[in-house]
Amino acid sequence: MEASTNTQIGCGMRHREVHTVDWNTMEVVLLERKQFGAPLTAFQLNQEKLIRMLGNIQAMSALGWRLCKLHDTGKMTSGQASLGKAWITKQARETAALGKELLGGNGIVTDFHVGKAFCDVESVYSYEGSYDVDTLIAAREITGISSIRPSSRL
Ligand SMILES: Cc1cc2nc3c(=O)[nH]c(=O)nc-3n(C[C@H](O)[C@H](O)[C@H](O)COP(=O)(O)OP(=O)(O)OC[C@H]3O[C@@H](n4cnc5c(N)ncnc54)[C@H](O)[C@@H]3O)c2cc1C
């Protein structure tokens, strides 16, 4: 369990770092690039996306930090590790998608970090326990019922 939970925390925290890098790139690009006579940051829809990204990054950091503290004191359970990994990678997926949307075509090309982060997050969402399986591990811990294996076969 130790190796698996360590990797799960690592996956979660790595995504927080990746998104902080993305954020810094985005800030520069969105301030410089102008459409309809205004920087991309001036548009209300873009501001909402930016704030959703920022909120996700802050919340991912807070949850990752809390998990590390629990782990350091030997109190973290495998259900908590799975909950953290599942939730952080779900938010990371949304954050990368929003970043890609905000940059338009530049969100796809390799000149910026966002397209790469978008692809990376899809991998982390699936490995070291897919999102679905991690939610089932966390739910098993709080309900005492495992739904990982179907109860009957069709
Ligand atoms: C980039 C990358 C690197 C990897 N590196 C490694 C590595 O170094 N070592 C290694 O061993 N593996 C590695 N993997 C494999 C990875 O761990 C698996 O892909 C992952 O565990 C999912 O297993 P699977 O691909 O067999 O999907 P499957 O088990 O076939 O699952 C397919 C889908 O069904 C869902 N599912 C499966 N079972 C259930 C269930 N009981 N209830 C609900 N939903 C379910 C899954 O969530 C998923 O959405 C890597 C994968 C990737 C993408």
The ligand as a Gaussian input file, in Angstrom:
#p B3LYP/6-31G(d) Opt

LIG

0 1
 C        1.031000       6.874000     -19.636000
 C        0.789000       5.616000     -18.876000
 C        1.810000       5.045000     -18.153000
 C        1.604000       3.856000     -17.448000
 N        2.650000       3.315000     -16.759000
 C        2.484000       2.162000     -16.118000
 C        3.563000       1.555000     -15.386000
 O        4.669000       2.103000     -15.334000
 N        3.365000       0.372000     -14.779000
 C        2.159000      -0.267000     -14.830000
 O        2.014000      -1.337000     -14.250000
 N        1.116000       0.290000     -15.507000
 C        1.245000       1.467000     -16.147000
 N        0.174000       2.038000     -16.830000
 C       -1.090000       1.302000     -16.872000
 C       -2.145000       1.943000     -15.981000
 O       -1.876000       1.710000     -14.629000
 C       -3.509000       1.375000     -16.418000
 O       -3.776000       1.866000     -17.725000
 C       -4.609000       1.787000     -15.457000
 O       -4.474000       1.154000     -14.207000
 C       -6.013000       1.431000     -16.009000
 O       -6.019000       0.055000     -16.321000
 P       -6.429000      -0.423000     -17.780000
 O       -5.749000       0.419000     -18.801000
 O       -6.205000      -1.893000     -17.797000
 O       -7.968000      -0.087000     -17.889000
 P       -9.177000      -1.099000     -17.608000
 O       -8.989000      -1.801000     -16.306000
 O       -9.404000      -1.927000     -18.823000
 O      -10.352000      -0.051000     -17.420000
 C      -11.007000       0.603000     -18.502000
 C      -12.044000       1.558000     -17.926000
 O      -12.942000       0.837000     -17.079000
 C      -12.944000       1.392000     -15.763000
 N      -13.017000       0.304000     -14.763000
 C      -12.196000      -0.774000     -14.647000
 N      -12.542000      -1.515000     -13.602000
 C      -13.618000      -0.895000     -13.031000
 C      -14.446000      -1.188000     -11.906000
 N      -14.252000      -2.253000     -11.132000
 N      -15.439000      -0.357000     -11.645000
 C      -15.652000       0.755000     -12.379000
 N      -14.914000       1.101000     -13.461000
 C      -13.916000       0.267000     -13.773000
 C      -11.637000       2.145000     -15.636000
 O      -11.750000       3.207000     -14.723000
 C      -11.432000       2.662000     -17.048000
 O      -12.176000       3.847000     -17.226000
 C        0.345000       3.225000     -17.504000
 C       -0.707000       3.832000     -18.213000
 C       -0.495000       5.010000     -18.888000
 C       -1.652000       5.645000     -19.641000

